[in-house]
Amino acid sequence: MASSDASHAFNVRAALQHGLVIPAHPLALTPQRTMDERSQRALTRYYVSAGAGGMAVGVHTTGFPIHDANIGLYRPVLELAAETATQELAGSERPFVRVAGLVGDSAQALREAHIALALGYHCGLLSLGAWRDATDAQIMAHCRRVAEAMPLFGFYLQPAVGGRRLAYRFWREFAEIPQVVAIKVAPFDRYATLDVVRALADSGRDDIALYTGNDDAIIADLVTDVPVATGGRATTRHFVGGLLGQWAVWTHSAVQWLEEIRAWRASGAEAVPREWLTRGAALTMANAAIFDAANGYTGCLPGILEVLRRQGLVRGAWTFDTHEQLSPGQADAIARIAAQYPELTDDGFVAEHRERWLGG
């Protein structure tokens, strides 16, 4: 049974500020659309073995239906992931940040926060999908209330998949919540992205980590120093890591890239290696196929699962919504991208370890 003492103590803020690869954890289903526990454990083992610095469970990539009380999978899915990660990390002192997705009105989000804390999760990624018609003041009151129960990983979600516009003023106030440990910026919009960076800089907080959720601009976010002013002094802020659906696949490669970028920053080198920008463009094209951008992201979750199916980690691309399927030609597009840009994938790494991950 996973619990709050299942992982060794570490400074969550410091770990997040170091910069981590945090995959958004998918949900593996059987053809009957029940949780496939064997594949679900394999996915968690994959992320730990790949060197990820954490995992986000109960988020959009997991599938929001697990939050439905009638389905009853919120606790079981979070518990299985926490238990498996703890087993995989046994004997290691490596920090591994567990992020729990929190949804709904304040009562539901608070119930989920208490469940997640009891299972050993460190912070909550607070989805505001249920608050699309609320005022910013109402949303802020909700955020403050949930933050009293669990540290928050802020979340700016793009409107195309349930988010809403949240301007500079909102994020400036959000940054004043003491329990905020990080912000995932995922509006898929450069103007909106820079609003958050500027708001965080203007708050004077240097203990809130910036994480990209912009699956269409991952490398660009990670290598860009955003010019800002803090206390009248010119400085820069940058994204230290990512919490991404895209990093639910090809995770080992993502870990290697972030390590390269971190070493480049530590070296003090000024020029961004040109090949990284080329890699970033290829990754965005891959994301377009996996997330089904051409069809308004309708095949996003099946696309992620299709990559994992091709690697032998899950049995199929099924989700709870029977209408949520790969779009026509999407599987072929994913296969083409994987063949055209093999450097993006980690197929060899997965093939080497897959049988152990699936082994009970």
BALOBA-1460 file (C-alpha; in Angstrom, 3 decimals):
// residues 360
<rec num="1" residu="m" x="0.000" y="0.000" z="0.000"/>
<rec num="2" residu="a" x="1.475" y="3.344" z="-1.054"/>
<rec num="3" residu="s" x="1.402" y="6.049" z="1.597"/>
<rec num="4" residu="s" x="2.934" y="9.411" z="2.387"/>
<rec num="5" residu="d" x="5.978" y="7.688" z="3.899"/>
<rec num="6" residu="a" x="6.515" y="5.442" z="0.879"/>
<rec num="7" residu="s" x="9.224" y="7.691" z="-0.571"/>
<rec num="8" residu="h" x="12.281" y="9.054" z="1.151"/>
<rec num="9" residu="a" x="12.138" y="12.699" z="2.157"/>
<rec num="10" residu="f" x="13.540" y="15.292" z="-0.195"/>
<rec num="11" residu="n" x="13.054" y="18.976" z="-0.939"/>
<rec num="12" residu="v" x="10.346" y="19.037" z="-3.604"/>
<rec num="13" residu="r" x="10.948" y="22.696" z="-4.489"/>
<rec num="14" residu="a" x="14.659" y="22.103" z="-4.951"/>
<rec num="15" residu="a" x="14.040" y="19.014" z="-7.069"/>
<rec num="16" residu="l" x="11.617" y="20.887" z="-9.321"/>
<rec num="17" residu="q" x="13.964" y="23.859" z="-9.663"/>
<rec num="18" residu="h" x="16.775" y="21.548" z="-10.735"/>
<rec num="19" residu="g" x="14.720" y="20.752" z="-13.831"/>
<rec num="20" residu="l" x="13.009" y="17.434" z="-14.467"/>
<rec num="21" residu="v" x="11.430" y="15.350" z="-17.172"/>
<rec num="22" residu="i" x="7.934" y="14.633" z="-15.849"/>
<rec num="23" residu="p" x="5.834" y="12.428" z="-18.153"/>
<rec num="24" residu="a" x="2.070" y="12.764" z="-18.055"/>
<rec num="25" residu="h" x="1.166" y="9.152" z="-17.265"/>
<rec num="26" residu="p" x="-1.279" y="7.454" z="-19.690"/>
<rec num="27" residu="l" x="-3.824" y="4.826" z="-18.696"/>
<rec num="28" residu="a" x="-3.489" y="1.385" z="-20.283"/>
<rec num="29" residu="l" x="-6.813" y="-0.369" z="-20.884"/>
<rec num="30" residu="t" x="-7.894" y="-3.847" z="-21.923"/>
<rec num="31" residu="p" x="-10.152" y="-4.324" z="-24.973"/>
<rec num="32" residu="q" x="-13.023" y="-4.390" z="-22.458"/>
<rec num="33" residu="r" x="-11.917" y="-0.960" z="-21.238"/>
<rec num="34" residu="t" x="-10.869" y="-2.003" z="-17.771"/>
<rec num="35" residu="m" x="-7.490" y="-1.013" z="-16.373"/>
<rec num="36" residu="d" x="-4.709" y="-3.224" z="-17.721"/>
<rec num="37" residu="e" x="-2.688" y="-3.500" z="-14.532"/>
<rec num="38" residu="r" x="0.247" y="-5.333" z="-16.160"/>
<rec num="39" residu="s" x="0.760" y="-2.670" z="-18.809"/>
<rec num="40" residu="q" x="0.057" y="0.111" z="-16.327"/>
<rec num="41" residu="r" x="2.852" y="-1.095" z="-14.075"/>
<rec num="42" residu="a" x="5.120" y="-1.438" z="-17.113"/>
<rec num="43" residu="l" x="4.556" y="2.203" z="-18.047"/>
<rec num="44" residu="t" x="5.503" y="3.418" z="-14.565"/>
<rec num="45" residu="r" x="8.613" y="1.210" z="-14.581"/>
<rec num="46" residu="y" x="9.504" y="2.586" z="-17.997"/>
<rec num="47" residu="y" x="9.389" y="6.185" z="-16.787"/>
<rec num="48" residu="v" x="11.463" y="5.464" z="-13.698"/>
<rec num="49" residu="s" x="14.021" y="3.416" z="-15.649"/>
<rec num="50" residu="a" x="14.225" y="6.061" z="-18.386"/>
<rec num="51" residu="g" x="15.469" y="8.560" z="-15.814"/>
<rec num="52" residu="a" x="12.352" y="10.697" z="-15.473"/>
<rec num="53" residu="g" x="12.369" y="12.941" z="-12.442"/>
<rec num="54" residu="g" x="8.739" y="12.318" z="-11.637"/>
<rec num="55" residu="m" x="5.334" y="11.472" z="-13.054"/>
<rec num="56" residu="a" x="1.968" y="13.186" z="-13.306"/>
<rec num="57" residu="v" x="-1.004" y="10.856" z="-12.762"/>
<rec num="58" residu="g" x="-4.684" y="11.665" z="-13.062"/>
<rec num="59" residu="v" x="-4.025" y="14.370" z="-15.631"/>
<rec num="60" residu="h" x="-5.442" y="14.833" z="-19.156"/>
<rec num="61" residu="t" x="-3.123" y="12.187" z="-20.616"/>
<rec num="62" residu="t" x="-4.348" y="9.686" z="-18.019"/>
<rec num="63" residu="g" x="-7.925" y="10.425" z="-19.033"/>
<rec num="64" residu="f" x="-10.255" y="12.672" z="-17.055"/>
<rec num="65" residu="p" x="-12.953" y="9.935" z="-16.799"/>
<rec num="66" residu="i" x="-11.018" y="8.328" z="-13.940"/>
<rec num="67" residu="h" x="-12.172" y="11.289" z="-11.813"/>
<rec num="68" residu="d" x="-15.782" y="10.169" z="-12.285"/>
<rec num="69" residu="a" x="-17.043" y="8.542" z="-9.085"/>
<rec num="70" residu="n" x="-19.086" y="6.095" z="-11.144"/>
<rec num="71" residu="i" x="-15.909" y="4.785" z="-12.785"/>
<rec num="72" residu="g" x="-14.095" y="4.720" z="-9.454"/>
<rec num="73" residu="l" x="-10.530" y="4.600" z="-10.723"/>
<rec num="74" residu="y" x="-8.968" y="7.760" z="-9.305"/>
<rec num="75" residu="r" x="-7.549" y="6.166" z="-6.156"/>
<rec num="76" residu="p" x="-6.650" y="2.800" z="-7.792"/>
<rec num="77" residu="v" x="-4.768" y="4.442" z="-10.680"/>
<rec num="78" residu="l" x="-2.828" y="6.820" z="-8.422"/>
<rec num="79" residu="e" x="-2.141" y="4.065" z="-5.905"/>
<rec num="80" residu="l" x="-0.830" y="1.610" z="-8.491"/>
<rec num="81" residu="a" x="1.516" y="4.226" z="-9.992"/>
<rec num="82" residu="a" x="2.833" y="5.313" z="-6.586"/>
<rec num="83" residu="e" x="3.314" y="1.741" z="-5.394"/>
<rec num="84" residu="t" x="5.104" y="0.691" z="-8.589"/>
<rec num="85" residu="a" x="7.384" y="3.742" z="-8.602"/>
<rec num="86" residu="t" x="8.309" y="3.116" z="-4.969"/>
<rec num="87" residu="q" x="9.207" y="-0.496" z="-5.748"/>
<rec num="88" residu="e" x="11.229" y="0.512" z="-8.809"/>
<rec num="89" residu="l" x="13.132" y="3.141" z="-6.812"/>
<rec num="90" residu="a" x="13.864" y="0.838" z="-3.869"/>
<rec num="91" residu="g" x="17.367" y="1.472" z="-2.551"/>
<rec num="92" residu="s" x="17.758" y="4.696" z="-4.524"/>
<rec num="93" residu="e" x="18.127" y="8.175" z="-3.061"/>
<rec num="94" residu="r" x="16.977" y="9.756" z="-6.316"/>
<rec num="95" residu="p" x="14.179" y="12.314" z="-5.904"/>
<rec num="96" residu="f" x="11.047" y="11.374" z="-7.819"/>
<rec num="97" residu="v" x="8.287" y="13.959" z="-7.775"/>
<rec num="98" residu="r" x="4.769" y="12.542" z="-7.799"/>
<rec num="99" residu="v" x="2.217" y="14.985" z="-9.225"/>
<rec num="100" residu="a" x="-1.510" y="14.262" z="-8.882"/>
<rec num="101" residu="g" x="-4.106" y="15.679" z="-11.226"/>
<rec num="102" residu="l" x="-6.890" y="17.517" z="-9.374"/>
<rec num="103" residu="v" x="-10.144" y="18.452" z="-11.117"/>
<rec num="104" residu="g" x="-13.678" y="19.689" z="-10.521"/>
<rec num="105" residu="d" x="-15.146" y="22.154" z="-8.059"/>
<rec num="106" residu="s" x="-13.414" y="22.932" z="-4.784"/>
<rec num="107" residu="a" x="-15.074" y="20.060" z="-2.931"/>
<rec num="108" residu="q" x="-13.937" y="17.482" z="-5.486"/>
<rec num="109" residu="a" x="-10.442" y="18.920" z="-5.845"/>
<rec num="110" residu="l" x="-10.012" y="18.878" z="-2.070"/>
<rec num="111" residu="r" x="-11.197" y="15.263" z="-1.832"/>
<rec num="112" residu="e" x="-8.705" y="14.290" z="-4.506"/>
<rec num="113" residu="a" x="-5.914" y="16.259" z="-2.840"/>
<rec num="114" residu="h" x="-6.421" y="14.356" z="0.415"/>
<rec num="115" residu="i" x="-6.397" y="11.029" z="-1.464"/>
<rec num="116" residu="a" x="-3.229" y="11.968" z="-3.325"/>
<rec num="117" residu="l" x="-1.424" y="13.113" z="-0.190"/>
<rec num="118" residu="a" x="-2.291" y="9.863" z="1.568"/>
<rec num="119" residu="l" x="-0.801" y="7.953" z="-1.374"/>
<rec num="120" residu="g" x="2.512" y="9.816" z="-1.251"/>
<rec num="121" residu="y" x="1.999" y="12.467" z="-3.942"/>
<rec num="122" residu="h" x="3.882" y="15.706" z="-3.433"/>
<rec num="123" residu="c" x="1.830" y="18.317" z="-5.291"/>
<rec num="124" residu="g" x="-1.339" y="18.737" z="-7.300"/>
<rec num="125" residu="l" x="-1.691" y="19.808" z="-10.920"/>
<rec num="126" residu="l" x="-4.902" y="21.800" z="-10.652"/>
<rec num="127" residu="s" x="-7.103" y="21.630" z="-13.750"/>
<rec num="128" residu="l" x="-9.500" y="24.552" z="-14.173"/>
<rec num="129" residu="g" x="-11.667" y="22.920" z="-16.826"/>
<rec num="130" residu="a" x="-14.714" y="23.052" z="-14.545"/>
<rec num="131" residu="w" x="-14.237" y="26.808" z="-14.093"/>
<rec num="132" residu="r" x="-14.380" y="27.985" z="-17.705"/>
<rec num="133" residu="d" x="-17.345" y="30.297" z="-17.040"/>
<rec num="134" residu="a" x="-16.137" y="31.568" z="-13.668"/>
<rec num="135" residu="t" x="-14.511" y="34.933" z="-13.009"/>
<rec num="136" residu="d" x="-10.785" y="35.167" z="-12.373"/>
<rec num="137" residu="a" x="-11.567" y="36.108" z="-8.757"/>
<rec num="138" residu="q" x="-13.630" y="32.931" z="-8.285"/>
<rec num="139" residu="i" x="-10.874" y="30.802" z="-9.814"/>
<rec num="140" residu="m" x="-8.253" y="32.433" z="-7.610"/>
<rec num="141" residu="a" x="-10.307" y="31.740" z="-4.492"/>
<rec num="142" residu="h" x="-10.555" y="28.099" z="-5.591"/>
<rec num="143" residu="c" x="-6.783" y="27.889" z="-6.112"/>
<rec num="144" residu="r" x="-6.065" y="29.377" z="-2.703"/>
<rec num="145" residu="r" x="-8.463" y="26.976" z="-1.007"/>
<rec num="146" residu="v" x="-6.958" y="23.879" z="-2.634"/>
<rec num="147" residu="a" x="-3.420" y="25.150" z="-1.949"/>
<rec num="148" residu="e" x="-4.187" y="25.046" z="1.768"/>
<rec num="149" residu="a" x="-4.558" y="21.274" z="1.430"/>
<rec num="150" residu="m" x="-1.761" y="20.439" z="-1.020"/>
<rec num="151" residu="p" x="1.152" y="22.260" z="-2.696"/>
<rec num="152" residu="l" x="0.156" y="23.396" z="-6.181"/>
<rec num="153" residu="f" x="1.694" y="22.845" z="-9.587"/>
<rec num="154" residu="g" x="-0.046" y="25.618" z="-11.539"/>
<rec num="155" residu="f" x="-1.495" y="24.710" z="-14.923"/>
<rec num="156" residu="y" x="-2.193" y="26.958" z="-17.913"/>
<rec num="157" residu="l" x="-4.060" y="24.659" z="-20.318"/>
<rec num="158" residu="q" x="-4.786" y="25.525" z="-23.923"/>
<rec num="159" residu="p" x="-8.458" y="26.299" z="-24.733"/>
<rec num="160" residu="a" x="-8.581" y="23.627" z="-27.488"/>
<rec num="161" residu="v" x="-8.622" y="20.851" z="-24.877"/>
<rec num="162" residu="g" x="-10.614" y="22.473" z="-22.095"/>
<rec num="163" residu="g" x="-8.562" y="25.411" z="-20.848"/>
<rec num="164" residu="r" x="-9.372" y="29.110" z="-20.870"/>
<rec num="165" residu="r" x="-7.534" y="32.369" z="-21.323"/>
<rec num="166" residu="l" x="-5.778" y="33.472" z="-18.138"/>
<rec num="167" residu="a" x="-4.057" y="36.815" z="-18.540"/>
<rec num="168" residu="y" x="-0.970" y="38.328" z="-16.914"/>
<rec num="169" residu="r" x="-2.940" y="39.731" z="-13.975"/>
<rec num="170" residu="f" x="-4.229" y="36.272" z="-13.002"/>
<rec num="171" residu="w" x="-0.759" y="34.725" z="-12.988"/>
<rec num="172" residu="r" x="0.699" y="37.684" z="-11.129"/>
<rec num="173" residu="e" x="-1.774" y="37.040" z="-8.308"/>
<rec num="174" residu="f" x="-1.394" y="33.254" z="-8.556"/>
<rec num="175" residu="a" x="2.348" y="33.624" z="-7.977"/>
<rec num="176" residu="e" x="1.588" y="35.133" z="-4.567"/>
<rec num="177" residu="i" x="0.078" y="31.875" z="-3.269"/>
<rec num="178" residu="p" x="2.767" y="30.590" z="-0.875"/>
<rec num="179" residu="q" x="2.118" y="26.900" z="-1.615"/>
<rec num="180" residu="v" x="2.769" y="27.156" z="-5.365"/>
<rec num="181" residu="v" x="5.887" y="25.126" z="-6.188"/>
<rec num="182" residu="a" x="5.829" y="25.202" z="-10.012"/>
<rec num="183" residu="i" x="3.754" y="26.279" z="-12.999"/>
<rec num="184" residu="k" x="3.131" y="24.212" z="-16.112"/>
<rec num="185" residu="v" x="2.674" y="26.617" z="-19.015"/>
<rec num="186" residu="a" x="0.715" y="24.909" z="-21.798"/>
<rec num="187" residu="p" x="-1.426" y="27.414" z="-23.716"/>
<rec num="188" residu="f" x="0.299" y="26.555" z="-27.039"/>
<rec num="189" residu="d" x="0.548" y="30.323" z="-27.542"/>
<rec num="190" residu="r" x="3.728" y="32.395" z="-27.342"/>
<rec num="191" residu="y" x="2.006" y="35.562" z="-26.120"/>
<rec num="192" residu="a" x="0.219" y="33.707" z="-23.338"/>
<rec num="193" residu="t" x="3.402" y="31.811" z="-22.431"/>
<rec num="194" residu="l" x="5.341" y="35.033" z="-22.018"/>
<rec num="195" residu="d" x="2.531" y="36.480" z="-19.875"/>
<rec num="196" residu="v" x="3.210" y="33.781" z="-17.278"/>
<rec num="197" residu="v" x="6.984" y="34.216" z="-17.361"/>
<rec num="198" residu="r" x="6.658" y="37.978" z="-16.933"/>
<rec num="199" residu="a" x="4.093" y="37.626" z="-14.140"/>
<rec num="200" residu="l" x="6.337" y="35.235" z="-12.238"/>
<rec num="201" residu="a" x="9.327" y="37.560" z="-12.622"/>
<rec num="202" residu="d" x="7.300" y="40.563" z="-11.474"/>
<rec num="203" residu="s" x="6.179" y="38.661" z="-8.371"/>
<rec num="204" residu="g" x="9.774" y="38.441" z="-7.209"/>
<rec num="205" residu="r" x="9.356" y="34.727" z="-6.486"/>
<rec num="206" residu="d" x="12.447" y="32.727" z="-7.393"/>
<rec num="207" residu="d" x="11.256" y="29.526" z="-5.720"/>
<rec num="208" residu="i" x="8.561" y="28.688" z="-8.306"/>
<rec num="209" residu="a" x="9.865" y="26.487" z="-11.117"/>
<rec num="210" residu="l" x="8.744" y="27.098" z="-14.697"/>
<rec num="211" residu="y" x="7.808" y="23.938" z="-16.614"/>
<rec num="212" residu="t" x="6.888" y="23.816" z="-20.252"/>
<rec num="213" residu="g" x="3.700" y="22.091" z="-21.248"/>
<rec num="214" residu="n" x="3.880" y="23.504" z="-24.760"/>
<rec num="215" residu="d" x="4.243" y="20.224" z="-26.632"/>
<rec num="216" residu="d" x="4.556" y="22.244" z="-29.853"/>
<rec num="217" residu="a" x="7.623" y="24.187" z="-28.652"/>
<rec num="218" residu="i" x="9.471" y="22.003" z="-26.155"/>
<rec num="219" residu="i" x="13.078" y="22.653" z="-27.169"/>
<rec num="220" residu="a" x="12.431" y="26.333" z="-27.882"/>
<rec num="221" residu="d" x="11.035" y="26.806" z="-24.384"/>
<rec num="222" residu="l" x="13.939" y="24.996" z="-22.733"/>
<rec num="223" residu="v" x="16.737" y="26.897" z="-24.481"/>
<rec num="224" residu="t" x="15.222" y="30.399" z="-24.446"/>
<rec num="225" residu="d" x="16.186" y="33.025" z="-21.883"/>
<rec num="226" residu="v" x="13.188" y="35.338" z="-21.599"/>
<rec num="227" residu="p" x="14.207" y="38.950" z="-20.874"/>
<rec num="228" residu="v" x="12.350" y="40.331" z="-17.860"/>
<rec num="229" residu="a" x="12.818" y="42.972" z="-15.186"/>
<rec num="230" residu="t" x="12.806" y="42.166" z="-11.496"/>
<rec num="231" residu="g" x="12.881" y="45.078" z="-9.077"/>
<rec num="232" residu="g" x="13.836" y="47.380" z="-11.926"/>
<rec num="233" residu="r" x="16.816" y="45.212" z="-12.821"/>
<rec num="234" residu="a" x="17.060" y="43.502" z="-16.202"/>
<rec num="235" residu="t" x="17.393" y="39.749" z="-15.941"/>
<rec num="236" residu="t" x="16.088" y="36.566" z="-17.567"/>
<rec num="237" residu="r" x="13.895" y="33.608" z="-16.685"/>
<rec num="238" residu="h" x="13.756" y="30.214" z="-18.366"/>
<rec num="239" residu="f" x="11.923" y="26.924" z="-18.292"/>
<rec num="240" residu="v" x="13.856" y="24.373" z="-16.263"/>
<rec num="241" residu="g" x="11.956" y="21.253" z="-17.303"/>
<rec num="242" residu="g" x="8.722" y="19.936" z="-18.710"/>
<rec num="243" residu="l" x="5.554" y="18.174" z="-17.658"/>
<rec num="244" residu="l" x="4.308" y="16.887" z="-20.976"/>
<rec num="245" residu="g" x="2.074" y="14.407" z="-22.722"/>
<rec num="246" residu="q" x="4.732" y="14.253" z="-25.432"/>
<rec num="247" residu="w" x="7.200" y="13.004" z="-22.834"/>
<rec num="248" residu="a" x="4.880" y="10.070" z="-22.064"/>
<rec num="249" residu="v" x="6.578" y="8.544" z="-25.123"/>
<rec num="250" residu="w" x="10.261" y="8.376" z="-26.072"/>
<rec num="251" residu="t" x="11.007" y="9.363" z="-22.481"/>
<rec num="252" residu="h" x="14.592" y="8.100" z="-22.373"/>
<rec num="253" residu="s" x="15.519" y="10.393" z="-25.263"/>
<rec num="254" residu="a" x="13.803" y="13.322" z="-23.556"/>
<rec num="255" residu="v" x="15.860" y="12.752" z="-20.404"/>
<rec num="256" residu="q" x="19.078" y="12.771" z="-22.423"/>
<rec num="257" residu="w" x="18.095" y="16.021" z="-24.156"/>
<rec num="258" residu="l" x="17.284" y="17.811" z="-20.917"/>
<rec num="259" residu="e" x="20.605" y="16.681" z="-19.457"/>
<rec num="260" residu="e" x="22.370" y="18.129" z="-22.509"/>
<rec num="261" residu="i" x="20.533" y="21.424" z="-22.136"/>
<rec num="262" residu="r" x="21.253" y="21.600" z="-18.412"/>
<rec num="263" residu="a" x="24.974" y="20.977" z="-19.038"/>
<rec num="264" residu="w" x="24.981" y="23.652" z="-21.758"/>
<rec num="265" residu="r" x="23.477" y="26.182" z="-19.360"/>
<rec num="266" residu="a" x="25.967" y="25.279" z="-16.642"/>
<rec num="267" residu="s" x="28.857" y="25.774" z="-19.061"/>
<rec num="268" residu="g" x="27.936" y="29.413" z="-19.607"/>
<rec num="269" residu="a" x="27.990" y="29.002" z="-23.384"/>
<rec num="270" residu="e" x="25.945" y="31.676" z="-25.118"/>
<rec num="271" residu="a" x="25.177" y="30.185" z="-28.532"/>
<rec num="272" residu="v" x="22.402" y="27.636" z="-28.776"/>
<rec num="273" residu="p" x="23.634" y="24.645" z="-30.820"/>
<rec num="274" residu="r" x="21.927" y="24.868" z="-34.183"/>
<rec num="275" residu="e" x="21.153" y="21.145" z="-34.264"/>
<rec num="276" residu="w" x="19.008" y="21.530" z="-31.147"/>
<rec num="277" residu="l" x="16.695" y="23.904" z="-32.987"/>
<rec num="278" residu="t" x="16.527" y="21.431" z="-35.867"/>
<rec num="279" residu="r" x="15.722" y="18.676" z="-33.379"/>
<rec num="280" residu="g" x="13.039" y="20.893" z="-31.892"/>
<rec num="281" residu="a" x="11.387" y="21.333" z="-35.279"/>
<rec num="282" residu="a" x="11.410" y="17.561" z="-35.851"/>
<rec num="283" residu="l" x="9.922" y="16.999" z="-32.395"/>
<rec num="284" residu="t" x="7.123" y="19.463" z="-33.125"/>
<rec num="285" residu="m" x="6.331" y="17.604" z="-36.353"/>
<rec num="286" residu="a" x="6.260" y="14.361" z="-34.397"/>
<rec num="287" residu="n" x="3.952" y="15.930" z="-31.858"/>
<rec num="288" residu="a" x="1.617" y="17.068" z="-34.631"/>
<rec num="289" residu="a" x="1.178" y="13.436" z="-35.668"/>
<rec num="290" residu="i" x="0.938" y="11.993" z="-32.161"/>
<rec num="291" residu="f" x="-1.410" y="14.679" z="-30.827"/>
<rec num="292" residu="d" x="-3.475" y="14.793" z="-34.044"/>
<rec num="293" residu="a" x="-3.105" y="18.555" z="-34.401"/>
<rec num="294" residu="a" x="-4.686" y="18.516" z="-37.876"/>
<rec num="295" residu="n" x="-7.967" y="17.357" z="-36.339"/>
<rec num="296" residu="g" x="-8.085" y="19.625" z="-33.312"/>
<rec num="297" residu="y" x="-6.296" y="17.096" z="-31.058"/>
<rec num="298" residu="t" x="-9.206" y="14.639" z="-31.179"/>
<rec num="299" residu="g" x="-6.766" y="11.722" z="-31.509"/>
<rec num="300" residu="c" x="-4.328" y="12.987" z="-28.862"/>
<rec num="301" residu="l" x="-4.694" y="10.235" z="-26.259"/>
<rec num="302" residu="p" x="-5.009" y="7.401" z="-28.799"/>
<rec num="303" residu="g" x="-1.914" y="8.814" z="-30.540"/>
<rec num="304" residu="i" x="0.159" y="8.597" z="-27.359"/>
<rec num="305" residu="l" x="-1.083" y="5.064" z="-26.732"/>
<rec num="306" residu="e" x="-0.373" y="4.090" z="-30.342"/>
<rec num="307" residu="v" x="3.318" y="4.930" z="-29.900"/>
<rec num="308" residu="l" x="3.396" y="2.839" z="-26.728"/>
<rec num="309" residu="r" x="1.535" y="0.022" z="-28.504"/>
<rec num="310" residu="r" x="4.097" y="0.017" z="-31.308"/>
<rec num="311" residu="q" x="6.790" y="-0.375" z="-28.628"/>
<rec num="312" residu="g" x="4.926" y="-3.282" z="-27.019"/>
<rec num="313" residu="l" x="4.175" y="-1.555" z="-23.709"/>
<rec num="314" residu="v" x="0.378" y="-1.436" z="-24.055"/>
<rec num="315" residu="r" x="-2.028" y="-3.707" z="-25.923"/>
<rec num="316" residu="g" x="-4.030" y="-1.057" z="-27.743"/>
<rec num="317" residu="a" x="-4.910" y="2.613" z="-28.125"/>
<rec num="318" residu="w" x="-8.212" y="2.335" z="-26.276"/>
<rec num="319" residu="t" x="-9.603" y="5.068" z="-24.009"/>
<rec num="320" residu="f" x="-12.804" y="5.193" z="-21.974"/>
<rec num="321" residu="d" x="-14.483" y="7.234" z="-24.683"/>
<rec num="322" residu="t" x="-15.329" y="4.784" z="-27.482"/>
<rec num="323" residu="h" x="-15.575" y="7.695" z="-29.914"/>
<rec num="324" residu="e" x="-11.999" y="8.731" z="-29.083"/>
<rec num="325" residu="q" x="-9.969" y="6.903" z="-31.707"/>
<rec num="326" residu="l" x="-7.026" y="7.420" z="-34.000"/>
<rec num="327" residu="s" x="-7.992" y="9.732" z="-36.846"/>
<rec num="328" residu="p" x="-7.804" y="8.404" z="-40.410"/>
<rec num="329" residu="g" x="-4.137" y="8.265" z="-41.413"/>
<rec num="330" residu="q" x="-2.850" y="9.107" z="-37.922"/>
<rec num="331" residu="a" x="-1.227" y="5.719" z="-37.296"/>
<rec num="332" residu="d" x="0.552" y="5.958" z="-40.659"/>
<rec num="333" residu="a" x="1.738" y="9.476" z="-39.819"/>
<rec num="334" residu="i" x="3.173" y="8.263" z="-36.505"/>
<rec num="335" residu="a" x="4.960" y="5.372" z="-38.225"/>
<rec num="336" residu="r" x="6.362" y="7.742" z="-40.861"/>
<rec num="337" residu="i" x="7.688" y="10.178" z="-38.258"/>
<rec num="338" residu="a" x="9.317" y="7.396" z="-36.221"/>
<rec num="339" residu="a" x="11.045" y="6.072" z="-39.338"/>
<rec num="340" residu="q" x="12.073" y="9.523" z="-40.586"/>
<rec num="341" residu="y" x="13.458" y="10.763" z="-37.250"/>
<rec num="342" residu="p" x="14.739" y="7.696" z="-35.340"/>
<rec num="343" residu="e" x="16.830" y="9.987" z="-33.111"/>
<rec num="344" residu="l" x="13.597" y="11.148" z="-31.483"/>
<rec num="345" residu="t" x="12.623" y="7.658" z="-30.375"/>
<rec num="346" residu="d" x="13.897" y="5.325" z="-27.686"/>
<rec num="347" residu="d" x="12.743" y="2.073" z="-29.290"/>
<rec num="348" residu="g" x="16.032" y="0.315" z="-28.583"/>
<rec num="349" residu="f" x="15.957" y="1.236" z="-24.898"/>
<rec num="350" residu="v" x="12.373" y="0.014" z="-24.561"/>
<rec num="351" residu="a" x="13.086" y="-3.242" z="-26.403"/>
<rec num="352" residu="e" x="16.013" y="-3.945" z="-24.062"/>
<rec num="353" residu="h" x="13.945" y="-3.620" z="-20.876"/>
<rec num="354" residu="r" x="10.343" y="-4.282" z="-21.932"/>
<rec num="355" residu="e" x="10.103" y="-7.887" z="-20.736"/>
<rec num="356" residu="r" x="11.215" y="-6.978" z="-17.232"/>
<rec num="357" residu="w" x="8.793" y="-4.065" z="-17.048"/>
<rec num="358" residu="l" x="5.937" y="-6.297" z="-18.126"/>
<rec num="359" residu="g" x="6.959" y="-9.109" z="-15.829"/>
<rec num="360" residu="g" x="4.342" y="-8.924" z="-13.117"/>
